[in-house]
């Protein structure tokens, strides 16, 4: 006997689902997940200290998820802040686990779209209640500073998961469960048929998680697949297992309580160097893959995992075009924040700042290329001048590769802003660095090799261009050849604005104009902003649109004469 | 100055679009395209004689579509009824044509979803007015008998095109054009943004047409791509150019009158043996491909045309499970018609009839395996006993390969019904054949090689199976390994019914139960029935669902501080 009946779950969550459905239709602001720490600690949610205590309690333990086919226990995460997590996770014998994940599929399919949606919402609700625990888990795997780990890894990730559930639900119910079909035949009796339509899952979905945003980038695919009736195997990044392992734990718990097979969601942790993503991705049982990470492996998946629908978010080269502004200070402050947040370790962080070599017009008068770059460097210095604030914004460098790229960047050109080392008194082993800005010449082939490659981390290039139209053409080429998750532009010239917009429409890049306030080019809000477009090389999918969910299930029709 | 304004087209077609949107939501019967010949000849549409005259007038002519980059004129269609069409078509220099097809894309994109939809509806309306001309063009390329060429190639194809437009429209307007986003910030001023959302096309879509249903299988992809803002290059099957060439002609005419670039739709006819589909399919400009045809080339496209979204309808092995019936005569009549229609040259025609070797229960008492097969053979003989009726049902064998397969089939096992040659007094050169039924044993490996391969044409296998559950397992294996466009089942046993339904839900096959009246397993109605599921090897797409349209465009967001 299930402890949670569909009826009860529908009563509990249908209003939230309806609000989400309305939000994706209007794309106005909405979120049911509070982003202020003070909102937590009531109504069953953990407070900040309780979340910390829960996180501390899991350190050094074996996280037994009760999965079948567990043949070993694996772990080894070390926080970018220097803490060894010491958590071990089930290592799966896939020959046992994958068949077990199929056992519950019929009941999950037959439950229907609405019940699946509210079960997903119950999972998200329980994750929300443990937000403060997840915040620490995300912080100590991604290296994000606490506030960001809390917001992006908690409420914002939950929003993206809920958004995917809403899209999945509406896509499944656009075809009715049944239809009576009556076709007139002139004077003869009409032809009449009874038709039943059932959304059926593809099979098992594989989520391949990333290091930097394990929950934010993981939840859309995971919940879209689960809500459309698929089982989901979660393969976390080896350095960011805990947030997704806790997610799997919650999902299994809710599924069981609701009377479904908990093996509909399972974890696939791996031994160091095991590289199980490739093995799993080409298994015939795996029919859907969601992946966030390097272009090389994303391309490999798209080429080799031909039995599956593959949704990838890979790397791009993000551009901000700086042509003119009527709010110079606001522009500098906004850009300084965008470049500093999480040490530029976001797939949405701008890399190339295209600035005319003859300078720009501003509300404070003309500024030369050198002045703009110097003023931006000064703005970043100011923003990060206080170490406490710097630590709270930058977080930690996520891995040695990023650090190496940062150090190498200084050799690529004239350094306009040198990266500084910041000490973190609470976590002395954390590697904390401020961004570097390197001046490059858009017309020099040697420089082009640098600015036309993704340099993930706190590295920006101030690229001198001949003119606004030169910048627009470089923008077009960059998006077309390298892809882009984001494009920003500062201009007061309607012609430049039109030209940039047209490039972004033609090359399918998401564009932010003249951001000078509290919204940053590297941030997107669920239910309103699309993350990626799916139309340029940076990603083949957008979070979240109809295309992200429509191919995760098929509709089977059963018809008979009425 | 456009002769047809968006305003005028919206006034003319919005009511039809609204009805189509309602029909795909309820999936009740609906069609705006009459399927009785008498309905034609009024309100600007060609009557049957006028259609024949129009078809005759085009024979032996050069069909000049006014396309850029025409470097030659090619043709050579010979009707399966023996008539040489003698029509020549523009052969394109793709280095000129493809760039020209891009010139109009911005205006087409900026026109928006509603204007694109009503332009598509105007194209369909003009095709509908010429239905009787298209009927002859389809008949003399596919070999369908006239009534079928008229219905399937005319109103039913137009229905499928309209259905695709409706899906494309609703998919694009689910995101609003603009949104005002206001995020509360406690005591501070809220964050406010203005956001614009624009559906943008992928690029140029390639439609690779088929021989047997050039319009019916071609219109969904063509109209889905055009309605979502893409240009469409139509590459017809070399033996079925005329129906799609006339379609392109109408589309170019309407686009021009509505003030758009006619090169948004173009024809790519080819020289004999040129094989331009492969060349076109891997061009970087081609971002969408729709294909109906052999599994081999469908698989090639899915593997090699990696730069494009590829929608394929390939081959499968369709099964009808015969376990028991309460209407034996109705079952036999229904099956006899399904096997005879268009000489079994439909991707939906049943191939394997699974019959328990111990016989079946019927309302007329038990029938042995041999009796069922003999009774079915007799039903087909009765249906096709009169040559006039036989010609009207069978049409002509579309090509020598089908004839060769039919002739070889008799050697595969005991022939329960021999194929007969029928003479066609009107077209003495037509190759007209009745279906063959061959008895096979489901348990014999040699027989399995035959029934587990697609044998396209008027060939059915009466496969003796050990039991109903044996049949269900063979059905499962057939769908999983070979794919199926359709599955039929006759049973009065609820347990067998459940087992068959479960197999079809698990393997994603479209299922018809106990058809004994005027609906046949090989026919699907637009707006109500899905054609294919996209979830088994026979096709990676269904006509038509959200997945068929959602990836043909992307949504680009442009946001700025409000």
HADDOCK unambig.tbl for C-alpha pairs under 7 A between the chains (distance, minus, plus):
assign (segid A and resid 25 and name CA) (segid B and resid 174 and name CA) 6.20 0.50 0.50
assign (segid A and resid 25 and name CA) (segid B and resid 175 and name CA) 5.94 0.50 0.50
assign (segid A and resid 25 and name CA) (segid B and resid 176 and name CA) 6.91 0.50 0.50
assign (segid A and resid 26 and name CA) (segid B and resid 176 and name CA) 6.41 0.50 0.50
assign (segid A and resid 26 and name CA) (segid B and resid 179 and name CA) 6.64 0.50 0.50
assign (segid A and resid 27 and name CA) (segid B and resid 179 and name CA) 6.04 0.50 0.50
assign (segid A and resid 28 and name CA) (segid B and resid 179 and name CA) 6.11 0.50 0.50
assign (segid A and resid 28 and name CA) (segid B and resid 180 and name CA) 6.08 0.50 0.50
assign (segid A and resid 28 and name CA) (segid B and resid 181 and name CA) 4.80 0.50 0.50
assign (segid A and resid 29 and name CA) (segid B and resid 181 and name CA) 5.16 0.50 0.50
assign (segid A and resid 29 and name CA) (segid B and resid 182 and name CA) 5.74 0.50 0.50
assign (segid A and resid 29 and name CA) (segid B and resid 183 and name CA) 5.81 0.50 0.50
assign (segid A and resid 174 and name CA) (segid B and resid 25 and name CA) 6.20 0.50 0.50
assign (segid A and resid 175 and name CA) (segid B and resid 25 and name CA) 5.94 0.50 0.50
assign (segid A and resid 176 and name CA) (segid B and resid 25 and name CA) 6.90 0.50 0.50
assign (segid A and resid 176 and name CA) (segid B and resid 26 and name CA) 6.39 0.50 0.50
assign (segid A and resid 179 and name CA) (segid B and resid 26 and name CA) 6.64 0.50 0.50
assign (segid A and resid 179 and name CA) (segid B and resid 27 and name CA) 6.03 0.50 0.50
assign (segid A and resid 179 and name CA) (segid B and resid 28 and name CA) 6.10 0.50 0.50
assign (segid A and resid 180 and name CA) (segid B and resid 28 and name CA) 6.08 0.50 0.50
assign (segid A and resid 181 and name CA) (segid B and resid 28 and name CA) 4.81 0.50 0.50
assign (segid A and resid 181 and name CA) (segid B and resid 29 and name CA) 5.17 0.50 0.50
assign (segid A and resid 182 and name CA) (segid B and resid 29 and name CA) 5.74 0.50 0.50
assign (segid A and resid 183 and name CA) (segid B and resid 29 and name CA) 5.80 0.50 0.50
assign (segid A and resid 191 and name CA) (segid B and resid 518 and name CA) 6.74 0.50 0.50
assign (segid A and resid 200 and name CA) (segid B and resid 505 and name CA) 6.40 0.50 0.50
assign (segid A and resid 505 and name CA) (segid B and resid 200 and name CA) 6.41 0.50 0.50
assign (segid A and resid 505 and name CA) (segid B and resid 556 and name CA) 6.20 0.50 0.50
assign (segid A and resid 508 and name CA) (segid B and resid 556 and name CA) 5.90 0.50 0.50
assign (segid A and resid 509 and name CA) (segid B and resid 556 and name CA) 6.33 0.50 0.50
assign (segid A and resid 510 and name CA) (segid B and resid 556 and name CA) 5.58 0.50 0.50
assign (segid A and resid 510 and name CA) (segid B and resid 557 and name CA) 5.30 0.50 0.50
assign (segid A and resid 510 and name CA) (segid B and resid 558 and name CA) 6.36 0.50 0.50
assign (segid A and resid 511 and name CA) (segid B and resid 557 and name CA) 6.24 0.50 0.50
assign (segid A and resid 511 and name CA) (segid B and resid 558 and name CA) 4.79 0.50 0.50
assign (segid A and resid 511 and name CA) (segid B and resid 559 and name CA) 6.44 0.50 0.50
assign (segid A and resid 512 and name CA) (segid B and resid 558 and name CA) 5.74 0.50 0.50
assign (segid A and resid 512 and name CA) (segid B and resid 559 and name CA) 4.88 0.50 0.50
assign (segid A and resid 512 and name CA) (segid B and resid 560 and name CA) 5.72 0.50 0.50
assign (segid A and resid 513 and name CA) (segid B and resid 559 and name CA) 6.16 0.50 0.50
assign (segid A and resid 513 and name CA) (segid B and resid 560 and name CA) 4.88 0.50 0.50
assign (segid A and resid 514 and name CA) (segid B and resid 560 and name CA) 6.27 0.50 0.50
assign (segid A and resid 515 and name CA) (segid B and resid 560 and name CA) 6.36 0.50 0.50
assign (segid A and resid 515 and name CA) (segid B and resid 561 and name CA) 6.14 0.50 0.50
assign (segid A and resid 518 and name CA) (segid B and resid 191 and name CA) 6.74 0.50 0.50
assign (segid A and resid 533 and name CA) (segid B and resid 554 and name CA) 6.29 0.50 0.50
assign (segid A and resid 533 and name CA) (segid B and resid 555 and name CA) 6.51 0.50 0.50
assign (segid A and resid 533 and name CA) (segid B and resid 556 and name CA) 6.50 0.50 0.50
assign (segid A and resid 534 and name CA) (segid B and resid 554 and name CA) 6.75 0.50 0.50
assign (segid A and resid 535 and name CA) (segid B and resid 554 and name CA) 6.17 0.50 0.50
assign (segid A and resid 546 and name CA) (segid B and resid 550 and name CA) 5.97 0.50 0.50
assign (segid A and resid 547 and name CA) (segid B and resid 547 and name CA) 6.49 0.50 0.50
assign (segid A and resid 547 and name CA) (segid B and resid 550 and name CA) 4.76 0.50 0.50
assign (segid A and resid 547 and name CA) (segid B and resid 551 and name CA) 5.42 0.50 0.50
assign (segid A and resid 550 and name CA) (segid B and resid 546 and name CA) 5.97 0.50 0.50
assign (segid A and resid 550 and name CA) (segid B and resid 547 and name CA) 4.76 0.50 0.50
assign (segid A and resid 551 and name CA) (segid B and resid 547 and name CA) 5.41 0.50 0.50
assign (segid A and resid 554 and name CA) (segid B and resid 508 and name CA) 7.00 0.50 0.50
assign (segid A and resid 554 and name CA) (segid B and resid 533 and name CA) 6.27 0.50 0.50
assign (segid A and resid 554 and name CA) (segid B and resid 534 and name CA) 6.74 0.50 0.50
assign (segid A and resid 554 and name CA) (segid B and resid 535 and name CA) 6.15 0.50 0.50
assign (segid A and resid 555 and name CA) (segid B and resid 533 and name CA) 6.50 0.50 0.50
assign (segid A and resid 556 and name CA) (segid B and resid 505 and name CA) 6.20 0.50 0.50
assign (segid A and resid 556 and name CA) (segid B and resid 508 and name CA) 5.90 0.50 0.50
assign (segid A and resid 556 and name CA) (segid B and resid 509 and name CA) 6.32 0.50 0.50
assign (segid A and resid 556 and name CA) (segid B and resid 510 and name CA) 5.55 0.50 0.50
assign (segid A and resid 556 and name CA) (segid B and resid 533 and name CA) 6.49 0.50 0.50
assign (segid A and resid 557 and name CA) (segid B and resid 510 and name CA) 5.29 0.50 0.50
assign (segid A and resid 557 and name CA) (segid B and resid 511 and name CA) 6.25 0.50 0.50
assign (segid A and resid 558 and name CA) (segid B and resid 510 and name CA) 6.37 0.50 0.50
assign (segid A and resid 558 and name CA) (segid B and resid 511 and name CA) 4.81 0.50 0.50
assign (segid A and resid 558 and name CA) (segid B and resid 512 and name CA) 5.75 0.50 0.50
assign (segid A and resid 559 and name CA) (segid B and resid 511 and name CA) 6.45 0.50 0.50
assign (segid A and resid 559 and name CA) (segid B and resid 512 and name CA) 4.90 0.50 0.50
assign (segid A and resid 559 and name CA) (segid B and resid 513 and name CA) 6.16 0.50 0.50
assign (segid A and resid 560 and name CA) (segid B and resid 512 and name CA) 5.73 0.50 0.50
assign (segid A and resid 560 and name CA) (segid B and resid 513 and name CA) 4.88 0.50 0.50
assign (segid A and resid 560 and name CA) (segid B and resid 514 and name CA) 6.24 0.50 0.50
assign (segid A and resid 560 and name CA) (segid B and resid 515 and name CA) 6.33 0.50 0.50
assign (segid A and resid 561 and name CA) (segid B and resid 515 and name CA) 6.14 0.50 0.50
